[in-house]
Amino acid sequence: MYAVVKTGGKQYRVSKDDVLKVERLPGEAGDVITLDEILMLGNGGDVTVGAPTVDGAAVAAEILEQKRDKKIIVFKKRRRQNYRRKAGHRQHLTVLRVTEILTDGAKPKPAAKKKAAPKAAPKAEASGDDLKKLSGVGPVLETKLHDAGVTSFAQIAAWGPEDIEKFDELLNFKGRIEREGWVEQAKELAKGEKE
């Protein structure tokens, strides 16, 4: 079964599960919309032509995404008049998947709601040391250290040459640990927090 649908001033021949790009329609990804300007319905050799539309017919479609088309260049020129105008345009589009073709005034089935992925619990810091107190450590490096399991000054203060080399290579610090003197700083900060 197929239908000829009119939307955005254009006509499209659609069947079930077809994916098509039409001019922007209101809605968000996952919404089900109904296109009710059906100009023609066909089922094998049986064809129904509307005057101008087929009564009681509709096409239900799911919005896959809202996007913009490729840029086109609009260039106008009049020769010998020193007149040139250049403009770009990107058309707003809605990508649809046809879910069903409805006849006799039937209503579309509601969209099957996808279960949202469970949100990850925020990481709890083990000791709550603010690693940004070390020179050269900002929020990004602090996050890298936390991901590697380093959350306290005592851990950094206990590092030996092998640990420094391991974390330097693992987190791509390029010698920053020794250059900035993190181990000595961590020892001082760990003493200050114990007192």
Secondary structure, DSSP 8 states (H G I E B T S, - for coil): -EEEEEETTEEEEEETT-EEEEE--S--TT-EEEE--EEEEEETTEEEE-SSS-TT-EEEEEEEEEEE---EEEEEEETTTTEEEEEEE--EEEEEEEEEEE-TT--------------------SS---GGGSTT--HHHHHHHHHTT--SHHHHHT--HHHHHHHHHHTT-TTHHHHHTHHHHHHHHHHHHH-
